[in-house]
Amino acid sequence: MNRSNYISLAAAFIILGLLQVTVLKNLILGNYSSCFIYILPLLLIPLEVSAIALMATGFLYGISIDTFDDTPGIHAASAVLVMYLRPGLIRLLTPGGGYDAGTQISAAELGWGWVLSYFIPLIFIHHVALFFIEAGNLGMFWVTLGKGTMSSIFTLVVSLIILYIRMPQKGSRL
């Protein structure tokens, strides 16, 4: 991954984090669906990053969201869980020949099927963990699971739209 890609990823962390704590924290559709778009840059971290660095990044980013959202560590815990599970999922999705050096997580390089196979479980795990930690118990299991599922769908759709907009078009030099 070259320097401009790292700068682009850092900008995504900042922009989507600010969008999350200013606009999206108050956007709830039908009392069941929230968009936690801040997870997208975590999912786009390059494939070659170590598990420790992933979890440290997840914690620092999640605790930043918690600080602005005035939540006691639920985003940090959910983000660390996703970063912990990410390498295992990537191993499951790795093709027989492996990945080329510098492969980026994008639909343009890996295909929409791979992206969906990668995004869906991680976004779902993040959201369900977040809502169950927030609930503090399993008393309203089905309601909490429903909120996690609906919010996962909302976040997935917004994430895919962002990826599509960022995807280089045929004939462009990006």
C-alpha positions in Angstrom: 0.0 0.0 0.0 1.5 3.3 -1.0 1.7 6.5 1.0 -1.4 8.1 -0.7 -3.5 5.1 0.2 -2.5 5.5 3.9 -3.3 9.2 3.8 -6.7 8.3 2.2 -7.3 5.8 5.0 -6.4 8.2 7.7 -8.7 10.8 6.2 -11.5 8.2 6.1 -10.9 7.5 9.9 -11.2 11.2 10.6 -14.1 12.1 8.3 -16.3 9.0 9.1 -15.5 9.3 12.8 -16.6 13.0 12.8 -19.7 12.1 10.8 -20.5 9.4 13.3 -20.3 11.5 16.4 -22.0 14.6 14.9 -24.7 13.5 12.6 -25.2 9.7 12.7 -25.3 9.3 16.4 -28.7 11.0 16.3 -30.0 9.2 13.1 -32.1 6.3 14.1 -34.6 4.8 11.7 -37.7 3.4 13.2 -36.2 3.1 16.7 -34.4 0.0 15.6 -31.7 0.9 13.0 -28.6 3.0 13.6 -25.7 3.5 11.2 -22.3 3.0 12.7 -20.3 3.9 9.6 -17.1 4.6 11.7 -16.4 0.8 11.3 -15.7 1.2 7.6 -12.1 2.4 7.9 -11.3 -0.4 10.3 -12.5 -2.9 7.7 -10.3 -1.2 5.0 -7.1 -1.5 6.9 -4.5 -3.3 4.7 -4.3 -7.1 4.8 -0.7 -7.2 5.9 -1.3 -5.3 9.2 -0.6 -7.5 12.3 -3.3 -8.6 14.7 -1.8 -6.6 17.6 -1.8 -3.4 15.5 -5.3 -4.1 14.4 -6.6 -4.5 17.9 -4.7 -1.4 19.1 -6.1 0.6 16.2 -9.6 -0.7 17.0 -9.3 0.2 20.6 -8.0 3.7 20.0 -10.6 4.5 17.4 -13.4 2.9 19.4 -12.5 4.8 22.6 -12.4 8.0 20.5 -15.9 7.4 19.4 -16.9 6.5 23.0 -15.4 9.7 24.3 -17.4 11.9 21.9 -20.6 9.7 22.1 -20.4 9.6 26.0 -20.6 5.8 26.0 -18.5 3.7 28.5 -16.4 1.7 26.2 -19.0 -0.1 24.1 -17.5 1.1 20.8 -14.0 0.2 21.9 -15.0 -3.3 23.0 -16.9 -3.9 19.8 -14.2 -2.6 17.5 -11.5 -4.7 19.3 -13.7 -7.8 18.9 -14.0 -7.2 15.2 -10.3 -6.5 14.8 -9.5 -9.7 16.8 -11.8 -11.8 14.5 -10.7 -10.1 11.2 -7.5 -12.1 10.5 -9.3 -15.4 10.9 -12.0 -14.4 8.5 -9.4 -13.2 6.0 -7.7 -16.5 6.3 -11.0 -18.2 5.4 -11.5 -16.0 2.4 -7.9 -16.2 1.1 -7.8 -17.8 -2.3 -5.5 -20.8 -2.9 -2.6 -18.7 -4.3 -2.9 -16.1 -1.6 -3.0 -12.4 -2.1 -0.6 -10.3 -4.1 1.6 -7.9 -2.1 -0.1 -4.6 -1.6 -3.6 -6.0 -2.3 -6.2 -3.5 -1.0 -9.6 -4.4 0.4 -11.8 -3.1 -2.3 -14.4 -4.4 -4.7 -12.2 -3.3 -7.6 -9.4 -5.6 -6.5 -11.2 -8.5 -4.8 -14.7 -8.4 -6.2 -18.1 -7.6 -4.7 -18.6 -11.2 -3.6 -15.4 -11.2 -1.5 -16.3 -7.8 0.0 -19.7 -8.9 1.0 -18.3 -12.2 2.5 -15.9 -10.0 4.5 -18.2 -7.1 5.4 -21.4 -8.9 6.4 -20.1 -11.1 9.2 -17.8 -8.4 10.7 -20.4 -5.7 10.6 -23.0 -8.0 12.1 -20.7 -9.2 14.9 -19.7 -5.6 15.6 -23.3 -4.4 15.8 -24.7 -7.3 17.8 -21.8 -7.1 20.3 -22.3 -3.3 20.6 -26.1 -3.6 21.3 -25.7 -6.6 23.8 -22.9 -4.7 25.7 -25.2 -1.6 25.7 -28.1 -3.7 27.0 -26.0 -5.2 29.7 -28.0 -8.5 29.8 -29.9 -10.9 27.7 -33.3 -9.9 29.0 -34.5 -8.5 25.7 -32.6 -10.9 23.5 -34.7 -10.8 20.4 -35.2 -7.0 20.5 -31.4 -6.5 20.9 -30.7 -9.1 18.1 -33.2 -7.3 15.9 -31.6 -3.9 16.5 -28.2 -5.4 15.7 -29.5 -7.0 12.5 -31.3 -3.9 11.2 -28.4 -1.7 12.1 -26.0 -4.1 10.3 -28.1 -3.9 7.2 -28.2 0.0 7.4 -24.4 0.2 7.9 -23.7 -2.4 5.2 -25.8 -0.5 2.6 -24.1 2.9 3.5 -20.7 1.2 3.4 -21.3 -0.4 0.0 -22.5 3.0 -1.4 -19.3 4.6 -0.1 -17.1 1.9 -1.6 -19.0 2.2 -4.9 -18.5 5.9 -5.0 -14.8 5.6 -4.2 -14.3 2.8 -6.8 -12.3 3.8 -9.8 -14.5 3.8 -12.9 -13.4 2.1 -16.1 -11.2 4.3 -18.2 -10.2 6.5 -15.2 -6.6 6.8 -14.2 -7.3 6.5 -10.4 
